């Protein structure tokens, strides 16, 4: 009888920890997609600079298209990110036309701040901490 009680308790704990593990894995995968999106934005800026041509990033739902003119250079489909219809444009010097993009990360509205990628926020190495 005691063994049965122990097995019920252990199976209950396993069921609880299993659902937490799945949620943790989903959160981690979503974070990886956010980092990937930042990387693609940075990569597109470099592509614009090195090619000397305007690069357009079109976000729609879970899809992203990176284009030079009508030529689609890359297509990405995200699993955990959802975008409203938005466009980022890098000029031929690699400068971005916006400083933020709106996204739902696992159905939670968020904003990706692009100012650090574009150098719009000054970063000082010798700031005093206090």
N, C-alpha and C positions, 0 to 999 in steps of 0.2 A: 504494500500500500504506500509506504514512504517513497519507494522508488517511482511509483506512478506520479506522486505529487512533485517530486524533483524533476521528472521529465516534462510535466506540464509547465512548471516554472521556467525551465530552460527553453522550451519551445516558444513560450511567450516572449522571453527576452530576445531570442533569435529573430522572431518576427518583427519586434520593435527595432532592433538594430539593423535589420535588413532594409527596412524602409528608409531609415536615416542614411544608410550607405548609398542607396540609389539616389536620394536627393542630393547628397554631397557630390556624387559623380556628375549629376546633371549641372550643378552649380559650377563645378570645375570646368566642364566642357563649355559652358556658356562663357566663362571667363577667358578660356582659350580662344573662343570666337571673337570676343571683344579685342583681345590682343592682336589677333589675326587681322581684324578690320583696321586697327591703327597701323599695322605693318603695311597693308595694302594701300592705305592713304599715303603713307610716307614713300612707298615705292612708286606710286603714281606721280608724286611731286618730283622725284628724281628722274623718272621717265620724261616728264615734260621738260625739265632742265637739260638733260643730255640730248634729247631729240630736237630741242628748239621748237617744239610744236605744242599746241594746246592739248591737254589731256582732260577728258570728261569722265567723271564717275557717276553712273546712274544707279540709284538705290530704289528698289521697288519691292515691297514685301520682303521675302527672304533672299531676293536676288540682287546681285551687283554686277554691273557691266563696266569695264574700263575700256575707254575708246580714245583713239586718235582719229579725228575726222569721223568717217563712217566705218573705219576699221575697228572691229571689236578685238582688243588685245587679250582680254581675260574675262571669263565669266566665273562667278562664285555663287554658290547657293549655301546659305547659312541654315543651320538646324534650329538654333536657339535665339537668333536675332530676327526681328521684324522691323522693316523700315517703312515709313510713309514715302510717297513718291518725292524724292529729293535728288538734287544734282549738285555735285561739287565740280568746280572748274579750276584747273591749274593753268596759268598762262605759260608762255614759252620760257619764262624765267623760273618756273617752279613755284610761283606764288599762288596761294589759295584764295578763292573769292569769299569764303565763309570761315567762321571760327568755331562753329559747332554743328553737330548733326544729331537729329533726334532718332531714337531707336527704342524698341521694346525688347528688353532682355528677359527672357522667360516670362513674357506678358507683364513685365514691370516697366513703365515708362522711364527712360533715362536719356541723358544727353552726353554725347561724346565731345569733350572739349578738345579742340584741335589747335589751340593757341601754343601749346608747348611744341607741337610738330612744326609749326610755321614760324616760331621764334617771336611771337607777339607778346610773350610774357618775359620780361627781363629776368635773368637768373644771375644772382650775384654770389660768387664763391665765398666771400668773406663777410656774410651777414652775421650779426651778433645774435646768439641764442640767449633767450632769457626767460 
